[in-house]
Amino acid sequence: MSAGTGPSAVAPAHEIHGSAGGPAVVLIAGTGYPGTTWPDELVRPLGQRCTVVTFDHRGTGRTPGTPDSYSTRLFAEDVATLLAELGIDAAHIVGHSMGGRVAQWLALDEPGRVRSLVLAASGPGQFESGHRQTHGIPVRAALGLIEHGYERYMRDLITRSFFTPAFSAAHPERVEWLIRAFWNDRPPLEDYLKHVAARQEHRTTDRLHEITQPTLVLIGDADTGVGGTGSHWHQSQYLAANIPGAELQVVADAKHGFFWSHPERTVELLTAWIDRIEGSGS
C-alpha cells in the first residue's frame, strides 16, 4: 500500500462462515464495532451461497489495539493483510458506515483485492461547504460520553441512529441484541475514540473517480440525521454520483442500521448484486 511509513498492518481476529466453494464476501463493520455485531439473520443466509468473512478491527473484540493513531487507510491495510493470510485473492467488500470508508481505501490502494464494493450508509469525508466535518472527536460525542458514560452513550446512539422509533417499539429485542453485542466485545474507550477520530479524518472525496470496481451504494431512506460526518443520506448520494458507474439502492423505512432492522431485504440486495457481478465476469 502507499500509506507511507506509519503504523504496521495487523491481521485481525476473524471468523469464516458458510460455503468454502462460494465467492468470498468480507463484511467490514463501522466505528469501533467488533465482528460479532453482524446479525446471524444476515450472515447465515449469505453463508449459504458465499464464503463470508467477519473480523474484529484492531482495538475491538479479540484484536488487540496498538498505541499509534488509527486511520481508515490503516484499517484497509489490516483488511488486505487478512485477505493475504486467508489466501483470498479478491473478495466482494461490504462496508457499513466507517467500514465503507475503509472499503474505499482498499479499492484505491489494493484494487486487485476488490471484486466489487458495497458501500452501506457511508461517505467520502468532507464534500460540501454547508457542513464542515469535524476533525478529531465531535463535541456532541465528547459531551455524551462525559455526561452519560460509555455504556449509556452507546445505548442511546445505537437506538437513536440505527433504528426508527417504530421499529424500536415493535422489536425492542433486536435493538437490545445489537447493544449487547457491541458492549460484550467493545473496544476500550481509548480505542473507541481513536476509531471515531479515524472516521472523522477520512477523506477520499477527490479520489472517488479513481474507483473502478463495480460499486453498489446502499442507504436507508430515514438515515437523514446530521452527525459528525454530516448526513449519511447526502453522503451516499454523493458517492453514487461520483464513483464511476455506481448504483444506488434505497432501503425503505430504515435508518442507519438496516442490516439489523431489515436483514431479509439486505440479503436480497446483496445476493442479487453478487450474483450479477459473478455472472458478468466483471
LODO-993220 format. One line per 8 residues: number of its first residue (from 1); their letters; for each residue x negated, y, z negated of N, C-alpha, C, CB. Coordinates in steps of 0.05 Angstrom, whole numbers. Glycine has a CB too. Example, Ala and Ser with C-alpha at 12.3 -4.5 7.8 and 13.67 -1.06 7.14 Angstrom:
BEGIN
1	AS	-264/-114/-156/-246/-90/-156/-264/-66/-156/-226/-89/-181 | -257/-45/-142/-273/-21/-143/-258/1/-157/-282/-12/-114
***
This chain:
BEGIN
1	MSAGTGPS	-17/-24/0/0/0/0/-17/25/0/19/0/-24 | -5/47/6/-20/72/8/-14/90/-15/-14/86/34 | -11/79/-39/-4/95/-62/-28/106/-77/13/79/-82 | -52/102/-66/-75/114/-78/-89/95/-98/-68/139/-92 | -103/107/-117/-119/91/-136/-107/93/-164/-148/101/-137 | -81/94/-166/-67/95/-191/-65/68/-204/-40/107/-187 | -44/65/-221/-40/40/-236/-37/16/-218/-15/42/-253 | -46/-7/-228/-44/-32/-212/-16/-43/-213/-64/-52/-223
9	AVAPAHEI	-9/-57/-191/17/-70/-190/16/-95/-208/23/-79/-161 | 39/-103/-217/43/-127/-233/63/-145/-219/52/-120/-262 | 61/-171/-225/81/-190/-215/103/-193/-236/68/-218/-207 | 126/-182/-232/147/-182/-253/157/-210/-259/170/-164/-245 | 166/-214/-284/181/-238/-291/206/-239/-274/188/-238/-321 | 212/-263/-264/234/-266/-245/249/-291/-248/222/-264/-217 | 272/-293/-234/289/-317/-232/296/-321/-203/314/-314/-250 | 298/-346/-195/306/-352/-168/332/-368/-170/284/-369/-153
17	HGSAGGPA	352/-359/-155/379/-371/-155/386/-381/-128/399/-350/-166 | 399/-404/-127/412/-412/-102/395/-429/-83/420/-388/-88 | 402/-427/-58/393/-445/-37/364/-439/-28/411/-445/-13 | 347/-458/-31/319/-454/-22/317/-452/8/301/-477/-32 | 338/-461/22/338/-460/51/349/-435/63/352/-483/62 | 362/-418/47/375/-394/58/356/-371/59/399/-387/41 | 364/-349/73/347/-326/74/343/-314/47/359/-305/93 | 319/-302/42/313/-290/16/326/-263/13/282/-288/13
25	VVLIAGTG	338/-259/-11/350/-234/-18/339/-226/-45/382/-237/-20 | 328/-202/-47/316/-192/-72/335/-169/-82/287/-181/-67 | 344/-172/-107/361/-152/-120/343/-135/-138/384/-166/-136 | 342/-109/-132/326/-90/-147/345/-73/-164/308/-72/-129 | 343/-76/-190/361/-62/-209/354/-33/-212/360/-76/-236 | 372/-18/-226/369/10/-229/351/18/-253/396/23/-233 | 354/43/-261/336/55/-281/335/40/-307/345/84/-286 | 313/26/-312/310/12/-337/325/-14/-340/317/30/-359
33	YPGTTWPD	339/-22/-319/356/-46/-322/340/-72/-317/380/-44/-302 | 342/-91/-335/329/-117/-331/345/-134/-311/326/-132/-357 | 332/-155/-301/345/-172/-282/370/-187/-292/326/-192/-272 | 371/-190/-318/394/-205/-330/420/-189/-328/388/-212/-359 | 419/-164/-320/444/-148/-318/459/-153/-292/437/-118/-320 | 447/-167/-273/462/-174/-248/483/-194/-255/443/-185/-226 | 508/-189/-247/530/-207/-256/530/-233/-241/557/-193/-252 | 538/-254/-255/540/-281/-243/559/-281/-220/548/-302/-264
41	ELVRPLGQ	580/-265/-222/601/-264/-200/589/-253/-174/624/-246/-209 | 566/-240/-175/552/-231/-151/530/-252/-144/539/-204/-156 | 514/-259/-163/490/-276/-158/498/-304/-149/472/-277/-182 | 518/-316/-162/524/-344/-156/535/-347/-127/545/-354/-176 | 555/-332/-118/563/-336/-91/542/-328/-70/588/-319/-86 | 526/-308/-76/504/-302/-57/485/-326/-56/489/-277/-66 | 480/-338/-79/462/-361/-80/472/-385/-66/456/-367/-108 | 497/-386/-59/507/-409/-44/498/-409/-15/538/-410/-45
49	RCTVVTFD	489/-385/-6/480/-382/22/452/-371/24/499/-363/36 | 441/-361/3/415/-347/4/397/-356/-19/419/-317/4 | 372/-350/-17/354/-353/-40/352/-325/-53/325/-363/-31 | 364/-323/-76/367/-297/-89/346/-294/-111/395/-293/-102 | 331/-272/-110/310/-266/-129/319/-242/-146/283/-261/-116 | 320/-246/-173/324/-224/-191/299/-222/-209/350/-228/-209 | 293/-199/-219/269/-195/-235/272/-172/-255/245/-190/-216 | 253/-172/-273/252/-151/-294/231/-130/-285/245/-163/-322
57	HRGTGRTP	239/-105/-281/220/-84/-276/199/-84/-299/234/-56/-274 | 176/-73/-293/156/-70/-315/168/-54/-338/130/-57/-305 | 164/-63/-362/175/-50/-386/203/-58/-393/174/-21/-381 | 215/-77/-378/242/-87/-384/241/-117/-387/262/-78/-363 | 260/-128/-402/262/-157/-404/236/-170/-412/273/-168/-379 | 228/-190/-395/204/-205/-401/179/-195/-387/208/-234/-392 | 181/-172/-373/157/-160/-361/147/-138/-379/164/-149/-332 | 122/-141/-389/111/-121/-407/109/-94/-394/85/-129/-418
65	GTPDSYST	110/-73/-410/105/-46/-400/75/-42/-398/118/-25/-418 | 67/-20/-384/40/-13/-382/37/16/-391/29/-16/-352 | 13/24/-399/10/51/-412/11/74/-393/-16/52/-427 | 9/69/-367/8/91/-348/36/102/-342/-6/82/-322 | 36/123/-326/62/134/-317/74/115/-296/58/162/-305 | 100/115/-294/114/99/-274/123/116/-251/138/84/-287 | 127/103/-228/138/116/-205/154/96/-189/116/130/-187 | 172/105/-173/187/87/-156/168/73/-135/210/101/-141
73	RLFAEDVA	148/87/-128/128/75/-109/112/53/-123/109/96/-98 | 106/57/-148/92/36/-163/110/12/-167/83/46/-191 | 136/16/-172/155/-6/-175/157/-21/-148/183/4/-183 | 155/-7/-126/155/-20/-100/131/-38/-96/157/0/-77 | 108/-29/-106/84/-46/-106/88/-71/-122/60/-30/-117 | 102/-69/-144/108/-92/-160/125/-112/-145/122/-84/-186 | 145/-102/-130/162/-120/-114/146/-134/-93/185/-104/-101 | 128/-119/-79/111/-131/-58/93/-152/-70/94/-109/-45
81	TLLAELGI	83/-147/-94/66/-167/-108/82/-192/-114/54/-155/-133 | 107/-189/-123/124/-211/-129/130/-228/-104/150/-202/-142 | 136/-214/-82/142/-229/-57/117/-245/-48/150/-209/-35 | 94/-233/-51/70/-247/-43/65/-272/-61/45/-229/-45 | 70/-268/-87/67/-290/-106/86/-313/-100/72/-281/-135 | 111/-306/-91/131/-327/-85/128/-338/-57/158/-315/-88 | 109/-327/-41/106/-337/-14/128/-329/5/103/-366/-14 | 142/-307/-1/164/-297/16/153/-275/34/188/-285/-2
89	DAAHIVGH	153/-281/60/142/-262/79/159/-237/82/139/-276/107 | 185/-241/83/204/-218/86/230/-226/74/207/-210/116 | 244/-206/63/270/-211/50/289/-188/56/265/-213/19 | 315/-194/52/335/-173/51/333/-160/24/364/-185/57 | 329/-134/23/324/-120/-2/349/-104/-9/299/-101/1 | 361/-110/-32/385/-97/-42/377/-81/-67/408/-118/-48 | 378/-55/-65/371/-38/-87/394/-21/-97/348/-19/-79 | 399/-23/-123/420/-7/-135/409/17/-149/437/-24/-155
97	SMGGRVAQ	419/41/-143/412/66/-157/382/70/-154/421/65/-187 | 367/71/-177/338/74/-175/326/51/-158/325/75/-202 | 338/28/-160/329/5/-144/329/11/-114/345/-19/-150 | 348/27/-105/349/35/-77/326/54/-70/375/48/-71 | 318/70/-89/295/87/-85/270/71/-83/293/108/-108 | 267/51/-100/245/32/-98/245/18/-71/246/11/-121 | 268/10/-62/271/-4/-36/261/13/-13/299/-13/-32 | 267/39/-15/258/57/6/227/57/9/268/86/1
105	WLALDEPG	214/58/-14/184/58/-13/174/31/-3/173/63/-41 | 188/9/-10/179/-17/0/181/-17/31/196/-40/-12 | 203/-7/41/207/-6/70/186/12/84/235/4/77 | 178/33/71/159/51/83/130/41/80/160/78/69 | 123/30/57/96/21/52/90/-8/60/89/25/23 | 110/-24/60/106/-53/67/129/-61/86/107/-71/41 | 130/-49/109/153/-53/127/157/-82/135/150/-37/152 | 135/-97/137/137/-125/145/151/-143/124/111/-136/151
113	RVRSLVLA	152/-133/99/165/-148/77/195/-145/77/153/-139/51 | 206/-126/93/234/-119/91/249/-128/116/237/-89/87 | 266/-148/113/283/-158/135/305/-138/140/294/-186/128 | 317/-129/118/337/-107/120/339/-94/93/365/-119/129 | 352/-71/93/355/-55/69/385/-51/63/342/-27/72 | 392/-54/37/418/-46/27/413/-26/5/435/-71/18 | 421/-2/10/417/20/-10/444/26/-23/405/46/4 | 446/17/-48/472/18/-61/472/40/-82/478/-9/-75
121	ASGPGQFE	490/60/-78/493/82/-97/465/94/-104/506/72/-123 | 451/101/-83/423/111/-86/420/138/-73/403/90/-74 | 395/146/-70/389/172/-58/360/175/-51/398/194/-77 | 353/197/-37/326/202/-28/310/221/-46/326/213/-1 | 323/233/-66/310/254/-81/321/281/-71/279/254/-78 | 307/303/-78/317/329/-72/322/333/-42/297/350/-82 | 346/341/-34/351/346/-6/369/370/-1/363/322/7 | 381/381/-22/400/403/-18/393/426/-37/429/394/-22
129	SGHRQTHG	396/450/-27/388/473/-43/408/479/-65/385/497/-26 | 433/469/-62/454/475/-82/450/461/-108/480/468/-71 | 435/439/-108/429/425/-133/400/419/-135/446/398/-135 | 387/431/-154/358/427/-157/353/403/-176/344/453/-169 | 341/383/-165/336/358/-180/316/363/-203/327/336/-162 | 323/354/-226/306/356/-250/281/339/-247/321/349/-275 | 258/349/-254/234/333/-256/230/327/-285/210/348/-244 | 221/302/-291/219/294/-319/245/284/-329/209/317/-336
137	IPVRAALG	250/288/-355/275/278/-368/296/299/-366/269/269/-397 | 319/293/-354/341/313/-353/350/321/-381/365/302/-338 | 356/346/-385/364/357/-411/387/342/-422/370/387/-409 | 407/336/-406/431/322/-416/425/295/-427/452/320/-393 | 406/281/-413/398/254/-423/383/257/-449/380/240/-402 | 365/276/-451/350/280/-476/368/287/-499/329/303/-472 | 388/305/-494/406/312/-515/423/288/-524/425/335/-506 | 433/272/-505/449/249/-512/434/229/-529/458/236/-487
145	LIEHGYER	408/224/-522/392/205/-537/387/216/-565/366/200/-523 | 382/242/-567/376/253/-594/401/254/-611/365/282/-590 | 423/262/-600/447/265/-616/461/239/-623/467/283/-601 | 460/219/-604/475/194/-608/458/170/-613/492/190/-585 | 432/171/-606/415/148/-608/416/131/-583/423/130/-632 | 397/114/-580/393/99/-555/417/82/-548/368/82/-556 | 426/65/-567/448/47/-561/474/61/-554/452/28/-584 | 481/80/-570/506/95/-564/504/110/-538/513/114/-587
153	YMRDLITR	481/122/-533/477/136/-507/482/118/-484/449/149/-506 | 469/94/-484/472/75/-462/501/65/-459/453/52/-465 | 513/60/-482/541/51/-481/559/72/-467/552/45/-510 | 556/97/-475/572/118/-463/565/122/-434/568/144/-479 | 539/121/-427/531/126/-400/542/104/-381/500/127/-398 | 539/79/-389/549/57/-373/579/59/-369/541/30/-385 | 593/63/-391/623/64/-390/632/87/-372/635/67/-418 | 619/110/-375/628/134/-361/620/134/-331/616/159/-374
161	SFFTPAFS	596/125/-325/586/127/-298/591/103/-280/557/134/-298 | 592/79/-293/594/54/-277/623/47/-270/581/32/-291 | 642/55/-287/669/44/-284/690/67/-285/675/24/-307 | 711/63/-269/733/82/-270/748/78/-297/752/79/-246 | 762/99/-307/778/95/-331/798/73/-328/792/121/-338 | 810/70/-305/830/49/-300/817/22/-303/843/52/-273 | 793/18/-292/780/-8/-294/772/-14/-322/755/-9/-275 | 761/6/-336/753/2/-364/777/-6/-382/740/27/-375
169	AAHPERVE	800/6/-377/824/-1/-392/834/-29/-386/846/20/-387 | 832/-37/-361/842/-63/-353/823/-86/-358/849/-63/-323 | 797/-80/-358/776/-101/-361/755/-93/-381/764/-107/-333 | 762/-88/-406/742/-79/-425/720/-100/-430/755/-73/-452 | 726/-125/-425/706/-146/-429/684/-145/-409/719/-174/-429 | 690/-136/-384/670/-133/-363/651/-110/-369/683/-129/-336 | 663/-89/-380/647/-66/-388/628/-74/-410/664/-42/-396 | 639/-87/-430/623/-96/-453/601/-115/-445/641/-108/-475
177	WLIRAFWN	607/-132/-426/586/-151/-417/562/-137/-407/598/-170/-395 | 566/-116/-390/543/-102/-379/528/-87/-401/552/-82/-357 | 542/-75/-419/529/-60/-441/511/-79/-457/550/-47/-459 | 522/-103/-464/507/-122/-480/483/-133/-463/525/-145/-490 | 488/-139/-438/466/-149/-421/443/-130/-419/477/-156/-392 | 449/-104/-417/428/-84/-417/414/-84/-444/439/-56/-410 | 430/-83/-465/419/-78/-492/402/-102/-501/440/-73/-512 | 410/-126/-494/396/-150/-503/368/-152/-491/412/-175/-496
185	DRPPLEDY	364/-141/-467/338/-142/-454/327/-114/-447/339/-159/-428 | 336/-95/-463/330/-67/-458/300/-61/-458/344/-49/-478 | 292/-41/-443/264/-32/-446/261/-17/-473/256/-14/-423 | 238/-17/-485/233/1/-507/239/30/-498/203/-1/-517 | 247/47/-516/255/74/-509/234/88/-492/262/90/-534 | 209/85/-500/188/99/-484/188/90/-455/160/94/-496 | 191/63/-451/192/53/-424/217/63/-409/190/23/-424 | 240/63/-423/264/73/-410/260/102/-401/288/71/-430
193	LKHVAARQ	248/119/-417/244/146/-410/224/148/-386/233/162/-433 | 205/131/-385/186/130/-362/201/122/-336/163/111/-368 | 221/104/-339/237/97/-316/254/121/-307/256/73/-323 | 266/135/-326/281/159/-319/264/179/-305/294/171/-345 | 240/184/-315/222/203/-303/214/194/-274/196/207/-320 | 210/168/-271/203/158/-244/226/163/-224/197/128/-245 | 250/158/-233/273/164/-216/275/193/-209/299/155/-231 | 271/210/-228/273/239/-223/251/250/-205/273/254/-250
201	EHRTTDRL	228/237/-205/206/247/-188/208/235/-160/180/239/-201 | 226/217/-155/227/204/-129/234/224/-107/247/181/-129 | 220/222/-85/227/238/-62/217/224/-36/215/267/-64 | 236/215/-20/230/205/7/245/220/28/237/175/8 | 256/243/21/273/258/38/261/263/66/280/285/26 | 235/271/66/222/278/91/212/254/106/199/297/85 | 216/230/96/206/206/109/227/186/116/186/192/90 | 252/193/112/274/174/118/274/166/147/301/186/111
209	HEITQPTL	266/185/165/266/179/194/246/157/201/259/204/209 | 227/151/182/207/130/187/217/102/181/182/136/171 | 240/100/167/251/74/161/264/62/186/272/76/137 | 253/39/194/262/27/219/278/1/215/238/21/237 | 278/-9/190/293/-34/185/323/-29/186/285/-46/158 | 339/-49/194/368/-46/192/376/-38/163/382/-72/201 | 393/-18/161/399/-7/134/429/-4/131/385/20/130 | 439/-14/109/467/-11/101/467/6/75/481/-39/96
217	VLIGDADT	483/27/76/487/44/52/514/38/40/484/75/60 | 514/31/14/539/25/0/544/47/-21/539/-3/-13 | 569/55/-24/575/75/-44/605/72/-53/570/104/-34 | 610/75/-79/637/75/-89/650/102/-83/638/69/-119 | 676/101/-76/689/126/-69/693/145/-93/716/120/-57 | 690/135/-117/693/152/-141/666/158/-154/711/138/-161 | 644/152/-140/618/158/-151/609/186/-144/597/137/-141 | 625/205/-153/622/233/-145/611/251/-167/648/244/-135
225	GVGGTGSH	607/240/-191/597/257/-213/569/267/-207/596/241/-239 | 562/290/-218/536/302/-214/519/298/-239/539/333/-208 | 497/283/-235/478/278/-257/451/290/-251/475/248/-261 | 430/279/-262/403/290/-259/393/289/-231/384/275/-277 | 403/271/-215/395/269/-187/416/280/-168/388/240/-179 | 436/293/-178/458/303/-162/481/283/-160/448/309/-134 | 495/283/-138/518/266/-134/510/242/-117/542/281/-121 | 515/218/-127/508/194/-111/524/193/-85/513/168/-127
233	WHQSQYLA	548/204/-86/565/205/-62/551/221/-40/593/217/-68 | 542/245/-47/529/262/-27/502/251/-19/525/290/-38 | 487/239/-38/461/227/-31/464/204/-12/447/218/-57 | 485/188/-16/489/165/2/497/174/30/511/147/-9 | 513/195/31/520/206/58/495/216/72/540/230/54 | 477/228/56/452/238/68/434/215/78/436/255/47 | 432/194/62/417/170/70/427/159/97/417/148/48 | 453/156/98/466/144/122/462/162/146/496/139/117
241	ANIPGAEL	461/188/142/458/206/165/429/209/174/469/233/157 | 410/203/157/382/209/163/364/185/166/371/226/142 | 374/161/160/359/136/166/368/127/193/362/114/144 | 350/124/213/359/117/240/376/91/241/335/113/258 | 400/94/252/417/71/256/431/60/230/402/49/267 | 428/74/208/440/65/183/471/65/185/431/82/159 | 483/46/171/512/43/169/521/50/141/521/15/178 | 544/61/138/556/68/112/581/52/107/561/98/110
249	QVVADAKH	583/40/83/607/26/75/615/37/48/603/-5/74 | 641/44/45/651/55/20/668/34/6/669/81/26 | 662/30/-20/677/11/-36/700/27/-50/659/-3/-57 | 724/19/-44/747/35/-54/751/30/-84/773/26/-39 | 761/51/-98/768/50/-126/744/42/-144/791/31/-131 | 721/51/-136/697/43/-151/679/67/-157/681/22/-135 | 666/66/-180/645/85/-187/618/74/-182/648/94/-217 | 599/80/-199/571/73/-195/566/42/-197/553/87/-215
257	GFFWSHPE	583/29/-212/578/0/-218/595/-19/-202/582/-5/-246 | 597/-15/-176/615/-33/-160/606/-62/-159/619/-22/-132 | 580/-67/-163/571/-94/-164/584/-109/-188/540/-95/-167 | 591/-94/-209/603/-106/-233/634/-104/-233/592/-92/-258 | 644/-83/-222/673/-80/-222/686/-93/-198/681/-50/-222 | 672/-95/-175/682/-106/-150/663/-127/-139/688/-84/-130 | 656/-147/-154/636/-166/-143/645/-181/-119/629/-186/-165 | 671/-188/-117/680/-203/-94/677/-186/-69/710/-212/-98
265	RTVELLTA	685/-161/-70/683/-143/-47/654/-139/-39/696/-116/-53 | 636/-135/-58/608/-130/-52/595/-156/-41/593/-120/-76 | 602/-179/-51/592/-204/-39/601/-206/-10/602/-228/-56 | 626/-199/-5/636/-200/22/620/-182/41/666/-192/23 | 615/-157/31/600/-138/47/571/-148/52/600/-111/34 | 558/-158/30/531/-166/32/527/-191/50/519/-173/5 | 545/-211/47/542/-235/63/548/-229/93/561/-257/53 | 567/-212/98/573/-204/126/549/-190/138/598/-186/128
273	WIDRIEGS	536/-172/123/513/-157/132/489/-176/137/504/-136/111 | 483/-194/118/461/-212/121/465/-231/145/456/-228/95 | 490/-241/147/496/-259/170/492/-245/196/525/-269/168 | 499/-220/198/496/-204/222/467/-201/229/509/-177/219 | 451/-194/209/422/-189/214/409/-215/222/408/-177/189 | 415/-236/207/402/-262/213/411/-272/241/410/-283/192 | 436/-267/248/446/-276/274/435/-260/297/476/-274/275 | 428/-234/292/418/-217/313/389/-220/318/424/-188/306
281	GS	375/-232/299/346/-235/301/331/-208/298/339/-246/328 | 344/-188/286/331/-162/282/307/-164/264/351/-142/270
***
